[in-house]
């Protein structure tokens, strides 16, 4: 064996020994050790004990790490499982990264942990105070709901930072967070309720205005009817006939016909589903009057009993994948569990009876303070924090219009112009991107472990790298490139002529 090989082997052995010899529970005396293991390079680690609903049996970790899992109590009837992954001493950048969850779940996103590790972050994840994708644990336990709302992430941050500093015997550099969907909501909550936890927060497709969002999702079951009802619109009709008509009426509004609505809000003002109404001469490939009304309601906001706006509409262009859940003719499971176990504490609540009264009840109850609709993030701003938000224009689960609405609401609440917000917050709208990833648009921007393959870790192409450069180098991201330029809100991508696939054919205006 070569001298280099001997040195590597010694270093690897030393790291394994330092990992297994590290006494985590001595630093967190109220915690219980669940797992402590050394993870070799390029190891596929079985995820024993992971709830089956999380659909994660194993995870590949490309870099060597020390894995520590703890149960940390938050009250006498609630606790959080925290997993901490620590890279080798010579691979650690000094940075800390927390990862979020999704929906209402307690599923650790090990793929995001592996992503953070591969770029030198000490990385953590938690079960968000409960296990699995459902909300049954919320029933008659406000402590678990509070953990879900914000406390689990804060507990994981404290735990992860404590162990990281002790393991490396060094002070931390900068601390970061990344999460999408429900994890996006967690990031906004952290900026609001624990503004000192992170220097940089990366938020995708956030589940903002959570109680009203849950109501909005629940409302689709009453709009579409059940999958076996006479006027139910089948998946094939949404994905074929209706989507084609949306593109026919709206695709050219951005100046180029490419199958992507660069500005879906333009479509809301002009799209007329009546064009698909069956007539005496057209009885196939058309919609009944009841179905036309369904399409109109799907692309309309949710209003309250007094006519006030509760939640903006689904964006045109998002209807194809919305057939998987919102338009499936079945209740949206996350909303059902939220109303049954958190809002009403009534497991028998029937989603077919949903009405605006239920939306009002959710807002009034606001379980665990989960609403996540802050009018100011001044404490986070004043602490020097940086917030980078993205949302896809074809999001089929959380309409991007809610993030735009919140951005404007925040600007008013903080008496800030766009230029003022730009100093510490950037919001990027991603045309044609589905929920968190996928879609006809340029969606691969390094926002997660699943969306970072092959794009490298440079600020031009990777939003996590852009956030790091902003926090540590002071250079704020003006554009993020996937295959096209993504503009920070309120600027929009505008086609200026030429090859629609070329970057120079688009500008942020």
Secondary structure, DSSP 8 states (H G I E B T S, - for coil): --HHHHHHHHHHHHHHHHHHT--STTTSTTEEEEEEEEE-TTEEEE-TT--GGG---EEEESS-EEEEEEEEEEETTEEEEEEEEEE-TTT--S-EEEE---TT-----HHHHHHHHHTT-EEEEE-TTS-SSS-GGGTT-HHHHHIIIIIHHHHHHHHHHHHHHHHHTS----EEEEEETHHHHHHHHHHHH-TTS-SEEEEES---SHHHHHHHHHHHHHHH--TTSTT---HHHIIIIIHHHHHHHHGGGGSS-SS--TTHHHHHHH--GGGGB--SS--SSSB-HHHHHHHHHHTS-EE-TTS-EEE----TT-HHHHTTTTTSSS--HHHHHIIIIIIS--TT--GGG--HHHHHHHHHH-GGG-----S--HHHHHTT-EEEEEEETT-SSS-THHHHHHHHHHHHHTT--HHHHHTTEEEEEETTB-SSS-BSS---SSSSGGG-TTT-S-TTT-HHHHHHHHHHH----SEEESSSEEEBTT--EEE-SS-TTSGGGEEE-
